[in-house]
């Protein structure tokens, strides 16, 4: 079993006012492999959060299926297995921390799973170390900054030893420094521990580090590929109301002006390199 | 202004008092309160005060914190004092029109105020040296026999934990909403009591709405972390009684018995 999350023709609709059905997702097929770092992009109301909520059975599909490590999310008796395998981190760190002390909060998940006390202790310490918050273990959540709180929330999920972590706009409420911290943590979890990461976001530059980018627009998959493949398609993204990273846009505009420059630049360094090459010519 | 509230604040530490089992600390606090109310004599009082001073010294909590915790209850202390001062009959010390103050009244007023002060100081020490989570754990375990009669002990403890967790968050939010309403020209400081109460409405409504929203999100986050009540749940921190608890238990028992004996046999200095 190489796929951790698999959706087959996932349709989700809900009943809106005057009995009309509102389609949020129209038949989405996604296969997410173990160890992958997937960024799901889309603007507000594109259905990306709804999609994320299907990954650990918070929502069940109207039609189609979602399988987590081979378990269909419709199996209610397997609910806790699914939620242990796929952890979820939400936007507002304040609203997902339960306990009044950092380490107690991280222990909350394993406690619910009925893990042995000594084993919980071990997992909590490891989880806090993996997000670099170990020295804050005795702090109260309200003494921490937004980025630190969000890292604690991530540790709370990590302590449950999930195969996959789904993060639903984890940086939307953070300042730039907090965003950087959280992104670094996510990347490290993926690199060092091989945890599958699904990052839902509407910031393009956060998706640059991912292995794979999926762009969702009004309930459909618009693009799916490596960051380079996806961000090259500047026009498609712009039409969908999305931005591209600044440097990619610069290259795109320069090319439009007739300069011979590669459009697939994602980072500042790459951009500088391309530009110097251009100037040397 | 809202940040000054200290009741229920925890100061981490490694002292003897901090290391006591929370269950024992709750029992000790209750015993201390009982002792205070059993005391009807100066010597007994000295014992209670001695115990309090000892506990504060070894816990390394500054005595200034006592003053801080007393601030909100000054009106109650004054009220008890005045009530005792004027309404206790006895040999009048001072008489003017219908007001008379008796020697017994003065004595009782002083002792009652002291009693309330020591009561608050003692119970505050519990919250100063016990983290809220330990406290709720202690309460949960102390009450756990009630589970047999279907009393929702775990749910109660969970509610307390969450309430404690969200107090600072909601205070911060109240501050923010107040500033926001002030920026829109809301007048929160002037006017009579009715007007001031009315001025609170634009603060309370947004606060409630956001609290409900938070509650919903928190519930979702808890579900995602497999919370399903008490059943099959374990605890990272296992509480265990140690020699410290045994020692404190014996100490408070001895003290209470002494206080009772003093009450029975020493008649001087009683009130």
Contacts between the chains, C-beta under 8 A, distances in Angstrom:
chain1	res1	chain2	res2	distance
A	56	B	224	6.2
A	58	B	220	6.7
A	58	B	223	7.4
A	58	B	224	6.9
A	80	B	226	4.9
A	80	B	228	7.3
A	83	B	223	7.6
A	83	B	224	5.9
A	83	B	225	7.4
A	83	B	226	5.2
A	84	B	226	6.2
A	87	B	224	7.0
A	87	B	225	7.6
A	88	B	221	7.7
A	88	B	224	4.4
A	90	B	217	6.5
A	90	B	220	7.4
A	90	B	221	5.9
A	92	B	214	8.0
A	92	B	217	6.4
A	94	B	169	5.5
A	94	B	214	7.3
A	95	B	214	4.9
A	95	B	217	3.9
A	95	B	218	5.1
A	95	B	221	6.6
A	96	B	217	7.0
A	96	B	218	6.7
A	96	B	221	3.6
A	97	B	165	7.0
A	98	B	161	7.1
A	98	B	162	6.6
A	98	B	165	6.6
A	98	B	218	7.1
A	98	B	221	7.6
A	98	B	222	6.2
A	98	B	225	7.9
A	99	B	133	5.8
A	99	B	161	6.3
A	99	B	165	6.4
A	100	B	131	6.8
A	100	B	132	4.7
A	100	B	133	5.3
A	100	B	161	6.6
A	100	B	164	5.3
A	100	B	165	4.8
A	101	B	131	5.9
A	101	B	133	5.7
A	103	B	236	7.7
A	104	B	133	5.0
A	104	B	236	7.2
A	104	B	237	7.7
A	107	B	236	4.0
A	108	B	222	7.9
A	108	B	225	5.9
A	108	B	227	7.5
A	109	B	225	4.2
A	109	B	226	6.4
A	110	B	234	7.8
A	110	B	236	7.4
A	111	B	233	5.6
A	111	B	234	5.5
A	111	B	235	6.1
A	111	B	236	6.2
A	112	B	225	6.1
A	112	B	226	4.3
A	112	B	227	5.0
A	112	B	228	6.7
A	112	B	233	5.9
A	113	B	226	5.7
A	114	B	232	4.5
A	114	B	233	6.3
A	114	B	234	5.2
A	115	B	234	6.1
A	116	B	234	6.7
A	117	B	234	6.0
A	117	B	235	6.2
A	117	B	236	5.7
A	117	B	237	7.6
A	117	B	238	5.3
A	120	B	234	6.9
A	120	B	236	4.2
A	121	B	236	5.9
A	124	B	236	6.5
A	138	B	12	6.0
A	140	B	10	7.9
A	140	B	168	7.4
A	141	B	165	7.1
A	142	B	168	4.0
A	142	B	169	6.3
A	142	B	172	7.3
A	153	B	221	8.0
A	156	B	225	6.6
A	157	B	225	7.3
A	160	B	225	6.8
A	160	B	226	7.3
